Amino acid sequence: PDPKVCCQFDFRRLPGMRLVCPWRINPVRITDGNVRDRSEMLLDQYRKKAQIYRTNVVLAPLGDDFRYDTVQEIEAQFNNYGAIMNHVNGDPTYRAKIKFGTLSDYFEAMRKSAGRDSRGQAKVPSVGGDFYTYTDRDDHYWSGYYSSRPFYKNLDRVLESTLRAGEILFSLAHSAHKKASLSSKSFDFDIDANFKLLIGSRRALGLFQHHDGITGTAREAVVNDYGQKLISAFWNMQKLMKDAAAAFIRSKVPDAILTLNAVVDRPYHDSVPLMNAVLLKEKPSRLVVVYNPLSQARTTIIKFHVDMPAVQVLDSTGRTLKIQMNNVWQSEDKKSEDRFEVLVAIEIPALGLSSLVIKDAATITGVSTTEIFNGNAQSEQTEPAIIASTKAPFRLENSVYALDFSDQGMLQSVALKDSKTKFDVKVGFHVYKARLRAKEKPGAYLFFPDGPSTPHDPQAVPVIRIVRGPLCQQVTVFWPHVSHTVRLLNVEALDSSGIEIENIADIGGLDQKEFVMRFETSIRNEQSVYFTDLNGFQMHKRQYLSKIPLQGNFYPMPSMAFFEDSSHRFSLLSAQPLGCSSLKPGWFEVVLDRRLMQDDNRGLGQPLKDNKRTPSRFTLIIEKTTGSASLDPNAPLAYPSLSAHLLSEGLLHSPVIMTSKESWTSSPPSPIQPLSEPLPCNMFLLNLRSMHSSAEVVGPSTGLLLHNKAYDCRFSIPSTCRQPTSEVHLGVLFQDIVVNEATNASLSFMYQGNKIDTAKPITVPPMEIKAIKVQLQ
């Protein structure tokens, strides 16, 4: 209980061992002459601590970061504590026993001391939950790190998605390679070289999960090193997927000469995503290959840049697809004269590849119109045209939603067309000023606001850019320090049910500020109850509590949050982990970035001021319940709708778009469909992971991970869904691959269980993740 006393029993701080106690009273070696006094001083601390325990068993952790790394420290701790234990344990007048032990030893002793009830359970109460938000003392809540260095939190998710996509495509390519070698056919894919890339990327992603990596609490030099490792892994996975996709296409078109380039590029670890243009002036016809890493077929809109406005896109049947032609922008109101954005709706099989041909055309089709408010653009008639507009409220809509915006370009309301209901959904940016008056100040760990937030730069007159076309409508607002885009898709698929939101925040110059995006809605959540996910698994109950400080009411949102009233639910899906809160009924806010100019004395030793231009992506859904049942506000858990699950998967795992370096003059090949049929919509293929037989050599086994996502039955099931079920039939899962053998395994695949009869379906209970080691033939 008294740190200045307890520090005297950290024997890493003995004289000559380079660490000292902050209270300037250091430990001393235990000798026969001082063992009684030192033992009684330590035992006094243990007795005081025991007063807050229900039993007479006390757990006293002994250690810290970067400890037990030298023999000298291990011997100092063990020998000095050993002398105290021998003295106390050998004197019955102390009425105490001290010994080294593990957590299992502690719980076993605690249960023995507490006794057991008639059912054999220990007579101690239990508490559930995740224990967020943590505070180590007073009002020092560790809610700041939820949003510290959000650029790298976003990059982590990008690599996580890219690695998973690469894992699955590698396993499919490895199986195709084995099949081709058995039949003396060619499948030109370098298994060994690409498997080494896969292992390196796994290690890079795993390294960043360190508690000072993904949290954003490492020193700047370490963060840059993490970034270099993450981006190298991203590039390697792009190369693997380009090689594998090209091999699959060449297996269908044997004489094809094909090298693929990735459309999305990140030239540096700290750059936002860029688009590589398809240069049709050089080669007027090119192949576009799109890989769907999801285990359900998807119809979605993809986009890429070209160097001419008159193009056409053909699918594998020779059909000309509907496109939308947008401008590419060099600045807020100046368009590029030689780059254009093509949007096209495409169907992609589950885990499969679809191919298109893009070629020059005689006329421009699918042209969008652009309106610019508050900008310097002059009306231009060159297609796609720009209309310089006066400021006025406006509306965007598709088949699901009608969105109304203010004259500053910010969302004000959302109307559901099917139920003819309208809700206030006011989006705005706010800042929290750091509390600097107190001795303790905010930093990478701690969130210390100096009162409620204030609107961000309310006097600014932002440039507003509205784009309308046959496939997509969107508005982009350019505020100081942030650009904000709201987008509606017009496609006959689930993607139209989500309102896409993208921000690029650059808060350099906003010193001592926390930058947030807030939604103020007319959907009033009872008792200020809302739910956030725990790493994409359970949706855990949160509730605003006025009795604790504002900073204690912020929680992590790894990928999703929602709240609801008696008839409708507001859900916000996130492509990156950030901190969030609901401070009033109907409100929800997300911390986009933070910039603090001092350390907060939690171990980092640096301020938090290495901010980057940081992208953040979200999908907003408003859904109507279909039954009369309402959510129990006292329930500790809730479940997303099936639509929310699917839209979240789509947000986290975007299609991978690649284009040919060479000209492509023939028709695109037919889609490649690895699965016999898509998995049920509640079943997510978490991974299909090739195992290694030695350090960097691929082995014969593949790890299959299936997650049955529980969902809220009060919301309608998307019409495009295969009927939800908990059964999966491994024997007929793949189209051209035989699951020769299957064995239950632990989630890490280190331990194997009983064998599985592949002729019968297996059951994956709701919420469970099932790991199966399979032999693919």
SELUM-164510 format. One record per residue (C-alpha): residue number from 1; x, z, y; residue in three letters. Coordinates in steps of 0.2 Angstrom, whole numbers, plus 5000, padded with zeros to 4 digits. Last residue first. Example, Ala and Ser with C-alpha at 12.3 -4.5 7.8 and 13.67 -1.06 7.14 Angstrom:
nr/c1/c3/c2/rest
2/5068/5036/4995/SER
1/5062/5039/4978/ALA
This chain:
nr/c1/c3/c2/rest
777/4973/4740/4837/GLN
776/4971/4755/4849/LEU
775/4975/4772/4841/GLN
774/4966/4785/4850/VAL
773/4969/4803/4857/LYS
772/4953/4810/4863/ILE
771/4951/4822/4878/ALA
770/4933/4827/4883/LYS
769/4929/4833/4900/ILE
768/4913/4843/4901/GLU
767/4900/4844/4915/MET
766/4886/4839/4903/PRO
765/4891/4839/4885/PRO
764/4902/4824/4878/VAL
763/4894/4819/4861/THR
762/4903/4807/4850/ILE
761/4894/4792/4842/PRO
760/4897/4788/4824/LYS
759/4908/4774/4816/ALA
758/4923/4781/4825/THR
757/4923/4797/4814/ASP
756/4934/4809/4824/ILE
755/4949/4818/4817/LYS
754/4951/4837/4821/ASN
753/4962/4845/4834/GLY
752/4978/4839/4843/GLN
751/4988/4849/4855/TYR
750/4999/4842/4869/MET
749/4986/4829/4875/PHE
748/4986/4838/4892/SER
747/4967/4840/4891/LEU
746/4968/4846/4873/SER
745/4965/4834/4859/ALA
744/4951/4827/4847/ASN
743/4958/4813/4836/THR
742/4953/4795/4835/ALA
741/4959/4781/4824/GLU
740/4958/4762/4824/ASN
739/4949/4760/4840/VAL
738/4947/4741/4839/VAL
737/4950/4731/4855/ILE
736/4942/4714/4859/ASP
735/4925/4721/4866/GLN
734/4929/4739/4868/PHE
733/4917/4754/4865/LEU
732/4911/4748/4848/VAL
731/4919/4761/4837/GLY
730/4920/4774/4851/LEU
729/4902/4776/4853/HIS
728/4898/4787/4868/VAL
727/4884/4800/4869/GLU
726/4879/4811/4883/SER
725/4866/4799/4890/THR
724/4861/4791/4906/PRO
723/4852/4775/4905/GLN
722/4863/4761/4911/ARG
721/4861/4761/4930/CYS
720/4857/4746/4941/THR
719/4840/4754/4946/SER
718/4849/4769/4953/PRO
717/4842/4786/4946/ILE
716/4830/4795/4958/SER
715/4833/4812/4964/PHE
714/4826/4828/4957/ARG
713/4836/4826/4942/CYS
712/4852/4833/4950/ASP
711/4867/4827/4941/TYR
710/4880/4833/4928/ALA
709/4895/4822/4926/LYS
708/4900/4818/4908/ASN
707/4919/4816/4910/HIS
706/4929/4805/4897/LEU
705/4948/4806/4895/LEU
704/4956/4793/4882/LEU
703/4974/4796/4879/GLY
702/4983/4781/4870/THR
701/4994/4782/4855/SER
700/5007/4770/4848/PRO
699/5021/4775/4860/GLY
698/5028/4768/4876/VAL
697/5047/4772/4878/VAL
696/5053/4782/4893/GLU
695/5057/4799/4887/ALA
694/5051/4796/4869/SER
693/5035/4791/4860/SER
692/5026/4789/4876/HIS
691/5007/4790/4878/MET
690/4997/4776/4886/SER
689/4983/4784/4897/ARG
688/4965/4778/4898/LEU
687/4959/4789/4912/ASN
686/4944/4798/4919/LEU
685/4931/4786/4911/LEU
684/4916/4793/4920/PHE
683/4899/4795/4911/MET
682/4884/4799/4921/ASN
681/4881/4780/4924/CYS
680/4881/4776/4905/PRO
679/4897/4766/4901/LEU
678/4897/4748/4904/PRO
677/4895/4736/4889/GLU
676/4907/4730/4876/SER
675/4921/4735/4887/LEU
674/4937/4724/4891/PRO
673/4927/4711/4901/GLN
672/4938/4697/4909/ILE
671/4928/4687/4920/PRO
670/4928/4668/4918/SER
669/4943/4658/4924/PRO
668/4943/4651/4942/PRO
667/4941/4632/4943/SER
666/4956/4622/4944/SER
665/4967/4618/4960/THR
664/4976/4635/4962/TRP
663/4990/4634/4974/SER
662/5004/4647/4972/GLU
661/5006/4665/4979/LYS
660/4989/4669/4971/SER
659/4978/4683/4978/THR
658/4976/4701/4973/MET
657/4961/4713/4977/ILE
656/4960/4730/4968/VAL
655/4942/4737/4969/PRO
654/4941/4754/4977/SER
653/4942/4770/4967/HIS
652/4938/4785/4978/LEU
651/4924/4777/4988/LEU
650/4917/4769/4972/GLY
649/4918/4785/4963/GLU
648/4909/4794/4977/SER
647/4896/4781/4977/LEU
646/4893/4783/4959/LEU
645/4892/4802/4960/HIS
644/4881/4802/4975/ALA
643/4869/4790/4967/SER
642/4868/4802/4952/LEU
641/4863/4816/4963/SER
640/4875/4829/4966/PRO
639/4873/4846/4957/TYR
638/4871/4864/4963/ALA
637/4880/4880/4959/LEU
636/4879/4899/4964/PRO
635/4860/4898/4965/ALA
634/4853/4910/4978/ASN
633/4846/4896/4989/PRO
632/4836/4889/4974/ASP
631/4835/4870/4977/LEU
630/4817/4864/4978/SER
629/4805/4858/4965/ALA
628/4791/4847/4970/SER
627/4798/4831/4963/GLY
626/4806/4815/4970/THR
625/4819/4822/4982/THR
624/4823/4811/4997/LYS
623/4841/4805/5000/GLU
622/4852/4804/5015/ILE
621/4869/4797/5011/ILE
620/4885/4797/5021/LEU
619/4901/4789/5015/THR
618/4918/4794/5021/PHE
617/4935/4787/5025/ARG
616/4949/4795/5035/SER
615/4964/4785/5042/PRO
614/4978/4795/5050/THR
613/4990/4789/5064/ARG
612/5003/4802/5061/LYS
611/5005/4820/5066/ASN
610/5023/4828/5065/ASP
609/5017/4843/5076/LYS
608/5014/4858/5064/LEU
607/5027/4871/5070/PRO
606/5041/4876/5058/GLN
605/5046/4892/5048/GLY
604/5035/4887/5033/LEU
603/5034/4905/5026/GLY
602/5018/4912/5032/ARG
601/5024/4917/5050/ASN
600/5012/4906/5059/ASP
599/5024/4893/5066/ASP
598/5022/4886/5083/GLN
597/5016/4870/5092/MET
596/5000/4867/5082/LEU
595/4992/4850/5080/ARG
594/4977/4848/5068/ARG
593/4968/4833/5060/ASP
592/4951/4828/5054/LEU
591/4942/4844/5052/VAL
590/4925/4840/5045/VAL
589/4908/4846/5053/GLU
588/4891/4849/5046/PHE
587/4876/4855/5056/TRP
586/4858/4856/5050/GLY
585/4857/4875/5051/PRO
584/4872/4881/5061/LYS
583/4890/4883/5057/LEU
582/4891/4871/5042/SER
581/4910/4870/5038/SER
580/4923/4858/5033/CYS
579/4942/4857/5028/GLY
578/4949/4841/5021/LEU
577/4952/4832/5005/PRO
576/4952/4813/5006/GLN
575/4940/4799/5002/ALA
574/4925/4810/5007/SER
573/4907/4810/5002/LEU
572/4895/4817/5014/LEU
571/4877/4822/5007/SER
570/4862/4826/5017/PHE
569/4847/4830/5006/ARG
568/4828/4828/5009/HIS
567/4812/4837/5004/SER
566/4813/4856/5006/SER
565/4829/4856/5016/ASP
564/4846/4850/5010/GLU
563/4865/4852/5011/PHE
562/4879/4842/5004/PHE
561/4898/4841/5002/ALA
560/4910/4830/4993/MET
559/4928/4825/4989/SER
558/4940/4839/4991/PRO
557/4930/4849/5004/MET
556/4939/4865/5007/PRO
555/4930/4879/5016/TYR
554/4928/4885/5034/PHE
553/4918/4901/5038/ASN
552/4933/4912/5039/GLY
551/4939/4903/5054/GLN
550/4923/4907/5063/LEU
549/4925/4926/5060/PRO
548/4915/4936/5048/ILE
547/4899/4945/5050/LYS
546/4890/4928/5055/SER
545/4891/4922/5038/LEU
544/4889/4903/5035/TYR
543/4885/4900/5017/GLN
542/4895/4891/5003/ARG
541/4889/4887/4986/LYS
540/4900/4877/4974/HIS
539/4898/4860/4968/MET
538/4907/4860/4952/GLN
537/4920/4846/4947/PHE
536/4928/4835/4960/GLY
535/4942/4846/4965/ASN
534/4930/4861/4968/LEU
533/4915/4853/4977/ASP
532/4906/4859/4992/THR
531/4889/4866/4994/PHE
530/4878/4871/5008/TYR
529/4868/4886/5013/VAL
528/4864/4890/5031/SER
527/4850/4901/5026/GLN
526/4839/4886/5023/GLU
525/4847/4870/5027/ASN
524/4838/4861/5041/ARG
523/4838/4842/5040/ILE
522/4837/4838/5059/SER
521/4855/4834/5060/THR
520/4870/4838/5070/GLU
519/4886/4830/5062/PHE
518/4903/4835/5068/ARG
517/4920/4826/5067/MET
516/4934/4838/5071/VAL
515/4951/4839/5080/PHE
514/4960/4856/5080/GLU
513/4971/4858/5096/LYS
512/4987/4867/5101/GLN
511/4994/4850/5108/ASP
510/4983/4835/5109/LEU
509/4997/4824/5114/GLY
508/4999/4816/5097/GLY
507/4981/4816/5090/ILE
506/4980/4799/5082/ASP
505/4964/4798/5072/ALA
504/4959/4782/5063/ILE
503/4941/4785/5057/ASN
502/4930/4776/5045/GLU
501/4911/4780/5041/ILE
500/4901/4770/5028/GLU
499/4883/4773/5027/ILE
498/4879/4773/5008/GLY
497/4863/4766/5000/SER
496/4869/4748/5003/SER
495/4883/4751/4990/ASP
494/4870/4754/4976/LEU
493/4867/4735/4975/ALA
492/4858/4720/4982/GLU
491/4870/4718/4996/VAL
490/4869/4721/5015/ASN
489/4882/4734/5019/LEU
488/4881/4746/5034/LEU
487/4896/4752/5043/ARG
486/4900/4765/5056/VAL
485/4918/4765/5063/THR
484/4927/4777/5074/HIS
483/4943/4775/5083/SER
482/4952/4791/5088/VAL
481/4965/4798/5101/HIS
480/4955/4793/5116/PRO
479/4939/4785/5110/TRP
478/4937/4767/5103/PHE
477/4920/4765/5095/VAL
476/4918/4753/5081/THR
475/4901/4747/5076/VAL
474/4896/4738/5059/GLN
473/4885/4726/5051/GLN
472/4889/4718/5035/CYS
471/4884/4704/5023/LEU
470/4874/4692/5034/PRO
469/4883/4696/5050/GLY
468/4883/4708/5065/ARG
467/4899/4715/5073/VAL
466/4897/4728/5087/ILE
465/4913/4733/5097/ARG
464/4912/4748/5109/ILE
463/4926/4752/5122/VAL
462/4924/4770/5126/PRO
461/4920/4778/5143/VAL
460/4928/4795/5143/ALA
459/4920/4809/5153/GLN
458/4916/4819/5137/PRO
457/4934/4820/5131/ASP
456/4931/4829/5115/HIS
455/4916/4840/5115/PRO
454/4921/4859/5115/THR
453/4923/4870/5100/SER
452/4918/4888/5099/PRO
451/4931/4902/5103/GLY
450/4950/4902/5103/ASP
449/4951/4895/5086/PRO
448/4964/4903/5074/PHE
447/4966/4893/5058/PHE
446/4981/4899/5048/LEU
445/4992/4889/5036/TYR
444/5001/4876/5046/ALA
443/5000/4886/5062/GLY
442/4989/4897/5071/PRO
441/4996/4912/5082/LYS
440/4998/4931/5078/GLU
439/5002/4941/5093/LYS
438/4986/4937/5101/ALA
437/4984/4926/5117/ARG
436/4987/4910/5109/LEU
435/4970/4906/5101/ARG
434/4971/4887/5097/ALA
433/4958/4876/5106/LYS
432/4945/4869/5094/TYR
431/4941/4851/5098/VAL
430/4925/4840/5095/HIS
429/4920/4823/5090/PHE
428/4902/4818/5089/GLY
427/4889/4811/5077/VAL
426/4871/4815/5079/LYS
425/4860/4813/5064/VAL
424/4842/4816/5069/ASP
423/4831/4811/5055/PHE
422/4817/4797/5053/LYS
421/4805/4795/5038/THR
420/4797/4779/5034/LYS
419/4798/4783/5015/SER
418/4806/4766/5010/ASP
417/4814/4763/5027/LYS
416/4824/4779/5028/LEU
415/4828/4781/5047/ALA
414/4845/4788/5053/VAL
413/4847/4795/5070/SER
412/4860/4797/5084/GLN
411/4876/4788/5079/LEU
410/4889/4786/5093/MET
409/4891/4770/5102/GLY
408/4892/4778/5120/GLN
407/4875/4770/5124/ASP
406/4868/4780/5109/SER
405/4866/4773/5092/PHE
404/4851/4771/5080/ASP
403/4853/4767/5062/LEU
402/4840/4759/5051/ALA
401/4843/4762/5033/TYR
400/4839/4755/5016/VAL
399/4837/4736/5017/SER
398/4850/4735/5031/ASN
397/4850/4741/5049/GLU
396/4860/4743/5065/LEU
395/4852/4748/5081/ARG
394/4857/4748/5100/PHE
393/4857/4759/5115/PRO
392/4863/4750/5131/ALA
391/4879/4745/5140/LYS
390/4881/4727/5145/THR
389/4887/4714/5134/SER
388/4902/4703/5132/ALA
387/4898/4691/5118/ILE
386/4911/4686/5106/ILE
385/4910/4671/5095/ALA
384/4916/4669/5077/PRO
383/4919/4654/5081/GLU
382/4926/4648/5098/THR
381/4912/4651/5111/GLN
380/4921/4665/5120/GLU
379/4912/4677/5132/SER
378/4926/4686/5141/GLN
377/4933/4702/5134/ALA
376/4938/4716/5146/ASN
375/4929/4730/5137/GLY
374/4915/4742/5142/ASN
373/4903/4735/5128/PHE
372/4908/4721/5116/ILE
371/4896/4711/5106/GLU
370/4902/4702/5091/THR
369/4893/4689/5081/THR
368/4896/4685/5063/SER
367/4899/4667/5056/VAL
366/4893/4665/5038/GLY
365/4899/4647/5038/THR
364/4912/4636/5047/ILE
363/4913/4618/5042/THR
362/4924/4606/5032/ALA
361/4931/4619/5020/ALA
360/4948/4627/5016/ASP
359/4949/4635/4999/LYS
358/4946/4652/4991/ILE
357/4944/4652/4972/VAL
356/4937/4668/4964/LEU
355/4942/4678/4949/SER
354/4934/4694/4941/SER
353/4944/4706/4931/LEU
352/4937/4721/4921/GLY
351/4936/4740/4919/LEU
350/4917/4737/4920/ALA
349/4913/4719/4925/PRO
348/4915/4713/4943/ILE
347/4901/4705/4953/GLU
346/4906/4699/4971/ILE
345/4899/4699/4988/ALA
344/4911/4691/5001/VAL
343/4919/4696/5017/LEU
342/4932/4685/5025/VAL
341/4942/4691/5040/GLU
340/4950/4679/5052/PHE
339/4968/4677/5058/ARG
338/4975/4663/5069/ASP
337/4968/4667/5087/GLU
336/4967/4685/5085/SER
335/4954/4695/5095/LYS
334/4956/4705/5111/LYS
333/4944/4719/5114/ASP
332/4951/4734/5106/GLU
331/4967/4726/5101/SER
330/4974/4713/5090/GLN
329/4957/4711/5081/TRP
328/4953/4700/5066/VAL
327/4936/4691/5069/ASN
326/4923/4690/5056/ASN
325/4917/4677/5044/MET
324/4904/4682/5031/GLN
323/4902/4674/5014/ILE
322/4889/4668/5003/LYS
321/4896/4662/4987/LEU
320/4898/4643/4981/THR
319/4895/4642/4963/ARG
318/4908/4634/4952/GLY
317/4904/4645/4937/THR
316/4920/4655/4939/SER
315/4916/4659/4957/ASP
314/4919/4649/4973/LEU
313/4923/4654/4991/VAL
312/4923/4642/5005/GLN
311/4933/4642/5021/VAL
310/4932/4636/5039/ALA
309/4939/4650/5050/PRO
308/4958/4648/5047/MET
307/4972/4659/5043/ASP
306/4964/4671/5030/VAL
305/4961/4689/5029/HIS
304/4953/4699/5015/PHE
303/4937/4707/5011/LYS
302/4927/4713/4996/ILE
301/4908/4717/4996/ILE
300/4901/4725/4980/THR
299/4892/4722/4964/THR
298/4899/4734/4951/ARG
297/4900/4736/4932/ALA
296/4902/4754/4927/GLN
295/4919/4761/4920/SER
294/4927/4759/4937/LEU
293/4944/4752/4939/PRO
292/4937/4735/4945/ASN
291/4951/4722/4947/TYR
290/4948/4707/4959/VAL
289/4958/4691/4957/VAL
288/4958/4678/4971/VAL
287/4965/4661/4967/LEU
286/4971/4649/4981/ARG
285/4966/4633/4988/SER
284/4973/4625/5004/PRO
283/4992/4630/5001/LYS
282/5001/4631/5018/GLU
281/4986/4631/5029/LYS
280/4977/4642/5017/LEU
279/4989/4657/5021/LEU
278/4980/4672/5013/VAL
277/4983/4686/5025/ALA
276/4991/4702/5020/ASN
275/4980/4717/5026/MET
274/4987/4733/5032/LEU
273/4985/4751/5027/PRO
272/4991/4764/5039/VAL
271/5009/4767/5040/SER
270/5018/4783/5036/ASP
269/5026/4778/5019/HIS
268/5031/4761/5026/TYR
267/5025/4743/5022/PRO
266/5008/4749/5016/ARG
265/4999/4733/5010/ASP
264/4982/4728/5004/VAL
263/4980/4710/4998/VAL
262/4992/4712/4984/ALA
261/5001/4696/4979/ASN
260/4999/4688/4962/LEU
259/5011/4675/4954/THR
258/5003/4662/4943/LEU
257/5009/4646/4935/ILE
256/4994/4641/4923/ALA
255/4997/4632/4907/ASP
254/4989/4646/4896/PRO
253/4973/4648/4907/VAL
252/4965/4662/4898/LYS
251/4981/4671/4893/SER
250/4987/4666/4910/ARG
249/4973/4676/4918/ILE
248/4977/4692/4908/PHE
247/4996/4690/4912/ALA
246/4992/4689/4930/ALA
245/4982/4704/4930/ALA
244/4995/4714/4921/ALA
243/5009/4708/4933/ASP
242/4999/4712/4948/LYS
241/4994/4729/4941/MET
240/5012/4734/4938/LEU
239/5018/4728/4955/LYS
238/5004/4738/4964/GLN
237/5008/4753/4953/MET
236/5027/4751/4958/ASN
235/5022/4750/4977/TRP
234/5011/4766/4976/PHE
233/5025/4775/4967/ALA
232/5037/4770/4981/SER
231/5024/4776/4993/ILE
230/5022/4793/4985/LEU
229/5041/4796/4983/LYS
228/5044/4791/5001/GLN
227/5030/4802/5007/GLY
226/5037/4817/4997/TYR
225/5054/4815/5005/ASP
224/5046/4814/5023/ASN
223/5036/4830/5019/VAL
222/5053/4838/5013/VAL
221/5061/4834/5030/ALA
220/5046/4840/5039/GLU
219/5045/4857/5031/ARG
218/5031/4860/5018/ALA
217/5014/4867/5022/THR
216/5003/4851/5020/GLY
215/4993/4858/5006/THR
214/4996/4843/4995/ILE
213/5015/4847/4995/GLY
212/5017/4866/4998/ASP
211/5007/4871/4983/HIS
210/5015/4857/4972/HIS
209/5003/4843/4968/GLN
208/5016/4831/4976/PHE
207/5027/4833/4961/LEU
206/5013/4827/4950/GLY
205/5010/4811/4960/LEU
204/5029/4807/4960/ALA
203/5030/4811/4941/ARG
202/5016/4800/4936/ARG
201/5023/4786/4947/SER
200/5040/4787/4938/GLY
199/5031/4786/4921/ILE
198/5021/4771/4926/LEU
197/5036/4762/4933/LEU
196/5045/4765/4916/LYS
195/5030/4758/4907/PHE
194/5031/4743/4918/ASN
193/5049/4739/4912/ALA
192/5045/4743/4894/ASP
191/5029/4732/4893/ILE
190/5035/4717/4901/ASP
189/5019/4706/4902/PHE
188/5018/4688/4896/ASP
187/5005/4688/4883/PHE
186/5010/4674/4871/SER
185/5002/4670/4854/LYS
184/5010/4673/4838/SER
183/4994/4681/4831/SER
182/5002/4698/4829/LEU
181/5011/4697/4846/SER
180/4995/4692/4855/ALA
179/4987/4708/4848/LYS
178/5001/4719/4853/LYS
177/5001/4712/4871/HIS
176/4982/4713/4872/ALA
175/4984/4732/4868/SER
174/4998/4734/4881/HIS
173/4988/4725/4894/ALA
172/4973/4736/4891/LEU
171/4984/4752/4892/SER
170/4993/4745/4907/PHE
169/4976/4741/4916/LEU
168/4970/4759/4913/ILE
167/4986/4767/4919/GLU
166/4987/4756/4934/GLY
165/4969/4760/4940/ALA
164/4973/4778/4937/ARG
163/4989/4777/4947/LEU
162/4981/4767/4961/THR
161/4967/4780/4963/SER
160/4979/4795/4963/GLU
159/4991/4785/4975/LEU
158/4977/4783/4987/VAL
157/4971/4801/4985/ARG
156/4989/4807/4989/ASP
155/4990/4795/5004/LEU
154/4974/4804/5011/ASN
153/4982/4821/5009/LYS
152/4998/4814/5016/TYR
151/4989/4808/5032/PHE
150/4979/4825/5033/PRO
149/4995/4835/5037/ARG
148/4986/4851/5038/SER
147/4967/4850/5035/SER
146/4964/4863/5021/TYR
145/4980/4871/5027/TYR
144/4970/4879/5042/GLY
143/4958/4889/5032/SER
142/4971/4903/5027/TRP
141/4961/4916/5037/TYR
140/4971/4929/5047/HIS
139/4956/4940/5053/ASP
138/4964/4956/5048/ASP
137/4976/4953/5033/ARG
136/4979/4941/5019/ASP
135/4964/4931/5021/THR
134/4958/4919/5008/TYR
133/4942/4908/5011/THR
132/4939/4906/4996/TYR
131/4938/4917/4981/PHE
130/4933/4903/4969/ASP
129/4918/4911/4962/GLY
128/4913/4924/4950/GLY
127/4914/4943/4950/VAL
126/4914/4954/4935/SER
125/4909/4973/4933/PRO
124/4918/4984/4921/VAL
123/4912/4992/4905/LYS
122/4922/4980/4893/ALA
121/4911/4971/4881/GLN
120/4908/4977/4864/GLY
119/4889/4974/4864/ARG
118/4885/4993/4864/SER
117/4897/4995/4879/ASP
116/4916/4996/4879/ARG
115/4929/5008/4886/GLY
114/4936/5007/4903/ALA
113/4954/5013/4898/SER
112/4954/5001/4883/LYS
111/4948/4986/4894/ARG
110/4961/4990/4907/MET
109/4975/4991/4894/ALA
108/4970/4974/4887/GLU
107/4969/4967/4904/PHE
106/4986/4973/4909/TYR
105/4994/4967/4893/ASP
104/4987/4950/4895/SER
103/4993/4949/4913/LEU
102/5011/4952/4906/THR
101/5020/4968/4905/GLY
100/5034/4979/4911/PHE
99/5031/4998/4909/LYS
98/5026/5013/4918/ILE
97/5018/5029/4911/LYS
96/5010/5043/4921/ALA
95/5006/5061/4919/ARG
94/5021/5066/4930/TYR
93/5022/5082/4921/THR
92/5025/5073/4905/PRO
91/5043/5068/4910/ASP
90/5051/5054/4899/GLY
89/5039/5040/4905/ASN
88/5044/5044/4923/VAL
87/5063/5044/4920/HIS
86/5064/5030/4908/ASN
85/5053/5019/4919/MET
84/5064/5023/4935/ILE
83/5080/5018/4925/ALA
82/5071/5002/4919/GLY
81/5066/4998/4936/TYR
80/5084/4998/4941/ASN
79/5090/4989/4926/ASN
78/5077/4975/4926/PHE
77/5077/4971/4944/GLN
76/5096/4971/4946/ALA
75/5098/4962/4930/GLU
74/5086/4948/4935/ILE
73/5094/4947/4952/GLU
72/5112/4945/4946/GLN
71/5106/4932/4933/VAL
70/5100/4921/4946/THR
69/5084/4911/4949/ASP
68/5073/4926/4946/TYR
67/5064/4923/4963/ARG
66/5061/4907/4974/PHE
65/5044/4913/4980/ASP
64/5041/4932/4977/ASP
63/5042/4945/4963/GLY
62/5035/4961/4956/LEU
61/5016/4962/4953/PRO
60/5009/4980/4952/ALA
59/4994/4981/4940/LEU
58/4986/4998/4939/VAL
57/4978/5006/4924/VAL
56/4968/5022/4928/ASN
55/4952/5013/4929/THR
54/4940/5008/4943/ARG
53/4954/5004/4954/TYR
52/4955/5007/4973/ILE
51/4962/5024/4971/GLN
50/4975/5017/4960/ALA
49/4985/5010/4975/LYS
48/4988/5027/4981/LYS
47/4994/5033/4964/ARG
46/5006/5018/4963/TYR
45/5013/5022/4980/GLN
44/5016/5040/4975/ASP
43/5024/5034/4959/LEU
42/5037/5024/4970/LEU
41/5042/5039/4980/MET
40/5042/5050/4965/GLU
39/5053/5038/4955/SER
38/5065/5037/4970/ARG
37/5067/5056/4972/ASP
36/5069/5058/4953/ARG
35/5081/5044/4951/VAL
34/5093/5049/4965/ASN
33/5107/5058/4957/GLY
32/5106/5049/4940/ASP
31/5107/5033/4949/THR
30/5095/5019/4955/ILE
29/5103/5007/4967/ARG
28/5097/5008/4984/VAL
27/5084/4997/4993/PRO
26/5084/4993/5011/ASN
25/5076/5002/5026/ILE
24/5078/4989/5040/ARG
23/5059/4987/5041/TRP
22/5061/4968/5039/PRO
21/5069/4972/5022/CYS
20/5085/4963/5018/VAL
19/5091/4948/5008/LEU
18/5109/4942/5006/ARG
17/5112/4951/4989/MET
16/5127/4961/4995/GLY
15/5116/4977/4999/PRO
14/5101/4977/4987/LEU
13/5087/4966/4993/ARG
12/5084/4957/4976/ARG
11/5080/4975/4971/PHE
10/5063/4975/4978/ASP
9/5059/4994/4977/PHE
8/5063/4997/4995/GLN
7/5051/4984/5000/CYS
6/5037/4995/4993/CYS
5/5041/5008/5006/VAL
4/5040/4997/5021/LYS
3/5025/4988/5013/PRO
2/5014/5003/5012/ASP
1/5000/5000/5000/PRO
